[in-house]
Amino acid sequence: MSSDEGSIVYSTEFGRMCPGCGKPIDKCSCKADGAAPAGETIVRISRQTKGRRGKAVTVITGIPLTSAQLKRLARELKAKCGSGGTVKDDIIEIQGDHRQKLIDELKAKGWVVKLSGG
């Protein structure tokens, strides 16, 4: 059994748990705020409605920034779109279908952006 199997991901007492260190996400010690997550540099934008009672949400993934930088970027993008949103698990969610506006904005910031999904 690997270390990833059997680890707690949610606790009724603390909420979401980090699979790496086993601590609550707020007190995670394995994810340093100074380092950006490793991964692809292509930013993907998609539109989701599943599980949202038919309401559209624009989802942005693959942005190689720290959690504090992601929150700051999400605040800028929400203001640009004039709608609400959130950051969950290094994914930015903007309420409504603002794909083209977000593509233009992120390309202006220098990222390679691709539409994802249908």
C-alpha positions as CSV (number, residue, x, y, z in Angstrom):
1,M,0.0,0.0,0.0
2,S,1.5,3.3,-1.0
3,S,1.5,6.4,1.2
4,D,-1.2,8.0,-0.9
5,E,-3.7,5.2,-0.4
6,G,-5.6,5.4,2.9
7,S,-4.7,8.9,3.7
8,I,-7.4,11.2,5.1
9,V,-8.6,13.9,2.7
10,Y,-11.5,15.2,4.8
11,S,-12.3,15.4,8.5
12,T,-15.5,16.5,10.0
13,E,-13.5,18.3,12.7
14,F,-11.0,20.2,10.5
15,G,-12.5,20.0,7.0
16,R,-10.2,19.4,4.0
17,M,-7.0,17.6,4.8
18,C,-3.7,17.7,2.9
19,P,-2.9,14.3,1.4
20,G,0.8,15.0,1.7
21,C,1.3,15.9,5.4
22,G,-2.1,14.9,6.8
23,K,-2.7,18.3,8.4
24,P,-5.7,20.6,7.7
25,I,-5.3,22.6,4.4
26,D,-5.0,25.8,6.4
27,K,-2.0,24.5,8.3
28,C,-0.4,22.5,5.6
29,S,3.4,22.2,6.0
30,C,4.3,20.4,2.8
31,K,3.1,23.1,0.4
32,A,5.5,26.0,0.8
33,D,4.0,29.4,-0.1
34,G,7.3,30.4,-1.7
35,A,7.3,27.8,-4.4
36,A,4.9,27.6,-7.3
37,P,3.4,24.2,-8.0
38,A,5.3,22.2,-10.7
39,G,3.3,21.3,-13.8
40,E,2.2,22.4,-17.2
41,T,2.5,26.0,-18.2
42,I,-0.6,25.9,-20.5
43,V,-3.5,27.6,-18.9
44,R,-6.8,25.8,-19.7
45,I,-10.2,27.5,-19.6
46,S,-13.4,25.6,-19.6
47,R,-17.1,26.1,-18.8
48,Q,-18.9,23.8,-16.4
49,T,-22.6,23.5,-15.4
50,K,-22.6,20.0,-13.8
51,G,-23.7,20.0,-10.2
52,R,-24.5,23.7,-10.3
53,R,-28.3,23.6,-11.2
54,G,-27.6,24.6,-14.8
55,K,-25.6,27.7,-13.9
56,A,-22.4,28.2,-15.9
57,V,-19.0,28.6,-14.2
58,T,-15.8,29.4,-16.0
59,V,-13.0,27.2,-14.7
60,I,-9.3,28.2,-15.1
61,T,-6.6,25.5,-14.4
62,G,-2.9,25.1,-14.9
63,I,-1.8,28.6,-13.7
64,P,1.7,28.1,-12.2
65,L,1.4,30.5,-9.2
66,T,1.4,30.2,-5.5
67,S,-1.9,30.2,-3.6
68,A,-1.5,33.9,-2.6
69,Q,-0.8,34.9,-6.2
70,L,-3.7,32.9,-7.4
71,K,-6.1,34.7,-5.0
72,R,-4.7,38.0,-6.2
73,L,-5.1,37.0,-9.9
74,A,-8.7,35.7,-9.2
75,R,-9.6,39.0,-7.6
76,E,-8.4,40.9,-10.8
77,L,-10.2,38.5,-13.1
78,K,-13.5,38.7,-11.1
79,A,-13.3,42.5,-11.3
80,K,-12.6,42.4,-15.0
81,C,-15.7,40.1,-15.6
82,G,-17.9,41.9,-13.0
83,S,-18.9,38.7,-11.3
84,G,-18.0,36.5,-8.3
85,G,-15.8,33.5,-8.0
86,T,-13.4,31.6,-5.9
87,V,-10.1,29.7,-5.8
88,K,-10.3,26.0,-4.8
89,D,-7.3,23.6,-5.0
90,D,-5.3,25.8,-7.3
91,I,-8.3,26.2,-9.7
92,I,-10.0,29.6,-10.3
93,E,-13.7,29.5,-10.7
94,I,-15.5,32.6,-12.1
95,Q,-19.3,32.7,-12.0
96,G,-20.9,32.9,-15.5
97,D,-19.6,32.2,-19.0
98,H,-16.6,34.6,-19.5
99,R,-14.3,32.4,-21.5
100,Q,-13.4,34.8,-24.3
101,K,-12.9,37.8,-21.9
102,L,-10.6,35.6,-19.7
103,I,-8.7,34.2,-22.7
104,D,-7.9,37.8,-23.8
105,E,-6.9,38.9,-20.3
106,L,-4.6,35.9,-19.6
107,K,-3.0,36.1,-23.1
108,A,-2.2,39.8,-22.3
109,K,-0.5,38.7,-19.2
110,G,1.8,36.4,-21.3
111,W,0.4,32.9,-20.7
112,V,-0.4,30.3,-23.3
113,V,-4.2,29.8,-23.1
114,K,-6.3,27.0,-24.5
115,L,-10.0,26.3,-24.4
116,S,-10.8,23.0,-22.8
117,G,-14.0,20.9,-23.1
118,G,-16.8,21.1,-25.6
